[in-house]
Amino acid sequence: MAQAFERHFNAADLEGLGKLYGKDSLFVPAPGMPLQEPAQIRAALAQFMAAGLPIRFSLRQVYQADDIALVVLDWTIRGTGADGKPVDMAGTGADVMKRQADGTWIYAIDNPFGVAQPAR
């Protein structure tokens, strides 16, 4: 799943990224700010992609129980953005995946900042 996300993100394929989420998926683009509407999820993903820089993943752990999996991974987006400003984003994600009837996996919960505390 991380490979599919990385492939679509790095190709600036927002439509492909959107297919990795179901109608009931939850995306947390910032700690404490969950989104569930598909249009909101796509808009938030587009903001991550706006710098025009690649994302890189490093898997830490994957635990699977039947049709549910917990994926813990590190991610980075680094470089000079499209606006010429430096970009240095990173996090440790804690994602819950759900296997569909056709055998494909989608995000049930995409939480790229894992246990990071919400801003106060």
SERO-4910 file (N, C-alpha, C, O; in steps of 0.05 Angstrom, whole numbers):
BEGIN
 pado doro    nc1    nc2    nc3   cac1   cac2   cac3    cc1    cc2    cc3    oc1    oc2    oc3
  Met    A     16    -24      0      0      0      0     17     25      0     12     44    -14
  Ala    A     38     25     16     56     48     17     69     53    -11     73     75    -19
  Gln    A     75     31    -25     87     33    -52     67     46    -71     74     63    -87
  Ala    A     41     39    -69     21     51    -87     18     80    -80     16     97    -99
  Phe    A     17     87    -55     15    115    -47     38    131    -58     35    152    -70
  Glu    A     62    121    -53     87    134    -62     87    138    -92     93    159   -102
  Arg    A     79    117   -107     78    118   -136     59    140   -146     66    156   -163
  His    A     34    140   -135     14    160   -144     23    188   -135     20    207   -151
  Phe    A     32    191   -111     40    217   -101     63    229   -118     62    252   -126
  Asn    A     83    213   -123    107    222   -138    101    227   -167    116    242   -181
  Ala    A     79    216   -178     70    221   -205     50    244   -206     39    250   -227
  Ala    A     45    257   -183     25    278   -181     -2    268   -191    -17    283   -204
  Asp    A     -9    243   -184    -34    230   -193    -54    231   -170    -57    212   -156
  Leu    A    -68    254   -168    -87    257   -146   -110    238   -149   -121    228   -129
  Glu    A   -119    232   -174   -140    213   -178   -133    185   -168   -148    172   -155
  Gly    A   -108    177   -175    -98    151   -165    -97    149   -135   -104    129   -123
  Leu    A    -87    171   -123    -86    172    -93   -114    169    -82   -118    155    -62
  Gly    A   -133    183    -94   -161    183    -83   -172    155    -83   -189    148    -66
  Lys    A   -163    138   -101   -174    110   -103   -163     93    -80   -173     70    -76
  Leu    A   -144    103    -65   -133     88    -42   -149     92    -17   -143     81      4
  Tyr    A   -171    108    -19   -188    114      3   -217    106     -4   -225    108    -27
  Gly    A   -231     96     16   -259     89     12   -278    111     21   -269    132     31
  Lys    A   -304    107     17   -323    128     24   -324    133     55   -333    154     63
  Asp    A   -315    114     71   -315    117    100   -287    122    111   -284    121    135
  Ser    A   -267    126     94   -240    129    104   -237    156    119   -252    175    115
  Leu    A   -217    156    136   -210    179    152   -182    187    146   -164    170    147
  Phe    A   -177    213    141   -150    223    136   -144    245    156   -161    262    161
  Val    A   -121    244    169   -113    263    189    -89    279    179    -66    272    185
  Pro    A    -94    301    164    -72    316    152    -55    332    171    -33    340    165
  Ala    A    -66    336    195    -51    350    217    -62    338    243    -85    331    245
  Pro    A    -44    335    263    -53    323    288    -79    336    299    -80    361    301
  Gly    A    -98    320    305   -123    329    317   -143    340    297   -163    352    305
  Met    A   -138    337    270   -156    349    250   -165    327    230   -157    328    207
  Pro    A   -181    308    239   -190    287    220   -210    297    199   -227    314    204
  Leu    A   -207    286    175   -225    292    153   -237    266    143   -224    245    143
  Gln    A   -263    267    136   -276    242    126   -289    246     99   -294    226     85
  Glu    A   -295    270     91   -308    275     65   -287    270     43   -265    281     45
  Pro    A   -294    254     22   -275    249      1   -263    275    -12   -239    275    -18
  Ala    A   -280    295    -16   -269    320    -27   -249    334     -9   -229    345    -18
  Gln    A   -254    333     17   -235    344     36   -209    329     37   -187    340     38
  Ile    A   -211    302     35   -187    286     35   -170    292     10   -146    295     12
  Arg    A   -183    294    -13   -168    300    -38   -155    327    -36   -133    331    -45
  Ala    A   -169    347    -25   -158    374    -23   -134    374     -4   -114    388    -10
  Ala    A   -136    359     18   -113    358     36    -89    344     23    -66    352     26
  Leu    A    -94    322      8    -73    308     -6    -60    327    -26    -36    327    -30
  Ala    A    -76    343    -40    -66    362    -60    -47    382    -47    -28    391    -59
  Gln    A    -53    390    -22    -36    409     -8     -9    396     -2     12    409     -5
  Phe    A     -8    371      5     17    357     10     33    355    -16     58    357    -16
  Met    A     19    352    -39     32    349    -65     40    376    -77     56    376    -96
  Ala    A     30    398    -66     34    424    -79     63    432    -82     70    447   -101
  Ala    A     81    423    -65    109    431    -67    122    418    -91    144    427   -100
  Gly    A    110    397   -102    121    384   -126    145    367   -119    162    362   -137
  Leu    A    147    358    -95    170    342    -86    161    313    -81    138    308    -74
  Pro    A    180    294    -84    173    266    -79    170    260    -49    182    273    -32
  Ile    A    153    240    -43    151    230    -16    167    204    -16    168    189    -35
  Arg    A    179    198      7    194    173     11    184    160     37    180    174     57
  Phe    A    180    134     35    171    118     58    192     99     67    208     88     51
  Ser    A    192     93     93    209     72    104    191     57    124    184     67    145
  Leu    A    183     32    117    166     17    134    180      9    160    203      0    160
  Arg    A    166     12    182    175      3    208    163    -24    216    177    -43    222
  Gln    A    136    -24    215    122    -48    225     96    -51    209     83    -31    201
  Val    A     88    -76    205     62    -82    193     50   -105    209     63   -126    212
  Tyr    A     26   -102    219     12   -123    234    -15   -127    220    -30   -108    216
  Gln    A    -20   -152    213    -45   -158    198    -61   -179    214    -51   -199    224
  Ala    A    -87   -173    216   -107   -192    228   -130   -193    208   -146   -175    206
  Asp    A   -131   -215    194   -152   -219    173   -152   -196    153   -132   -193    139
  Asp    A   -173   -181    152   -176   -160    132   -168   -132    142   -175   -112    129
  Ile    A   -155   -131    164   -146   -105    176   -116   -106    180   -105   -127    188
  Ala    A   -102    -84    175    -73    -83    179    -66    -56    192    -77    -35    184
  Leu    A    -47    -57    210    -36    -32    221     -8    -29    209      8    -47    210
  Val    A     -4     -6    197     22      0    184     34     24    198     22     45    200
  Val    A     59     20    207     74     42    220     98     47    201    113     29    195
  Leu    A    100     73    193    122     79    174    132    108    178    117    125    189
  Asp    A    157    113    170    168    140    170    165    150    142    166    135    122
  Trp    A    160    176    139    158    189    113    172    215    113    175    228    134
  Thr    A    181    224     90    194    250     87    186    262     60    182    248     40
  Ile    A    184    288     60    182    305     36    202    327     40    198    345     56
  Arg    A    224    326     24    245    345     27    255    356      1    255    341    -20
  Gly    A    264    381      1    276    392    -23    268    421    -26    260    434     -6
  Thr    A    270    432    -50    263    459    -56    236    458    -70    233    446    -91
  Gly    A    216    471    -58    189    471    -69    186    486    -95    205    500   -104
  Ala    A    163    484   -107    157    497   -133    160    528   -130    165    541   -150
  Asp    A    156    538   -106    158    567   -101    187    576    -94    192    599    -89
  Gly    A    206    557    -95    234    563    -90    242    562    -61    265    567    -54
  Lys    A    223    556    -43    228    556    -14    235    527     -6    225    508    -17
  Pro    A    252    525     15    259    498     24    235    484     38    219    498     51
  Val    A    232    459     34    211    443     46    224    420     61    241    406     50
  Asp    A    216    417     86    227    395    103    204    385    120    200    394    142
  Met    A    189    365    109    167    353    124    173    324    129    185    310    112
  Ala    A    166    315    153    171    287    160    151    279    182    141    295    196
  Gly    A    147    253    184    130    243    205    132    213    207    145    199    190
  Thr    A    120    202    228    117    173    231     88    168    231     73    175    250
  Gly    A     79    154    210     50    149    207     42    124    221     57    105    224
  Ala    A     17    124    230      4    100    241    -22     97    226    -42    111    231
  Asp    A    -22     79    206    -45     77    188    -59     50    192    -47     29    197
  Val    A    -85     51    189   -101     26    190   -112     21    161   -125     38    149
  Met    A   -106     -2    151   -114    -10    124   -137    -31    126   -139    -46    145
  Lys    A   -153    -31    105   -175    -50    104   -175    -64     77   -174    -50     56
  Arg    A   -176    -91     77   -177   -105     52   -206   -106     41   -224   -112     56
  Gln    A   -209   -100     16   -235   -100      3   -242   -128     -7   -225   -146     -7
  Ala    A   -266   -132    -15   -276   -158    -25   -260   -168    -49   -256   -192    -53
  Asp    A   -249   -149    -65   -234   -156    -89   -204   -161    -83   -189   -167   -101
  Gly    A   -197   -160    -57   -169   -165    -49   -151   -141    -47   -129   -143    -37
  Thr    A   -161   -118    -57   -144    -93    -56   -147    -81    -28   -166    -87    -13
  Trp    A   -127    -65    -21   -127    -52      5   -132    -22      2   -123    -10    -17
  Ile    A   -147    -11     21   -151     18     22   -146     27     51   -144     12     69
  Tyr    A   -142     53     53   -139     65     80   -166     65     94   -185     76     83
  Ala    A   -167     55    118   -190     60    136   -184     85    151   -201    103    153
  Ile    A   -159     87    161   -149    111    174   -121    117    164   -103    100    167
  Asp    A   -117    141    153    -90    150    145    -82    172    164    -92    194    162
  Asn    A    -63    165    181    -55    184    202    -25    189    199     -9    177    214
  Pro    A    -16    206    181     12    209    174     29    220    197     54    217    196
  Phe    A     17    233    217     33    244    239     31    227    264     40    235    286
  Gly    A     19    203    262     19    183    283     11    194    310    -12    202    315
  Val    A     30    194    329     25    202    356     32    231    362     32    239    385
  Ala    A     37    247    342     44    275    346     20    289    360     -3    283    354
  Gln    A     26    307    378      5    321    393     -7    344    376      8    357    361
  Pro    A    -33    348    378    -45    371    364    -33    397    374    -25    399    397
  Ala    A    -32    417    356    -23    443    363    -42    456    384    -66    451    382
  Arg    A    -31    470    402    -48    483    422    -49    513    418    -62    527    434
***
